[in-house]
Amino acid sequence: MAKECADLTGIDLDGAIAPAADRVGLLRSMLEPIRDMYRYYPGEIDLVAAHLEQSGFPIDRDEERCLDALDTLAAAGAWKRMQRAVDDALAVLLEATPGLEVPDITVLFELGDPGDEHFMGPCQGVTGSGGISGQIVITFWPFSENVERIDFTAVDLAA
């Protein structure tokens, strides 16, 4: 499994799954970099609750399906492809608009919930938000058509 997966999921490189008692804390630390995305949320946001309510991967079931999905993404080079696509898009924007100032962008690329009928059905395994400057969230399930267009999904949400 790719190191990128391990760093973001609490799964070690041998595919071992974090103990159930540790998962909420690991998820909370994974989500912390996008806390600013909720800066206009009324009151204090519970990042874990928001993740689970917004079709994010489950922390109490479907472990094997999620591990397989991470392997699919790693084999497809998903992280590098998204990074390259966003970098290339930025280069085009900077060439077309000299002096353009672009904020640092934090991207949360997370697995979706394979047990969520709405996410896996009408949403076709992909949702995203790029409406808050400097913050992008992509919730994703690696259906083959989604993997094929992952570069475009990242650029679309960065634009």
Order of alpha helices (4+ residues) and beta strands (2+ residues): alpha-alpha-alpha-alpha-alpha-beta-alpha-beta-beta-alpha-alpha
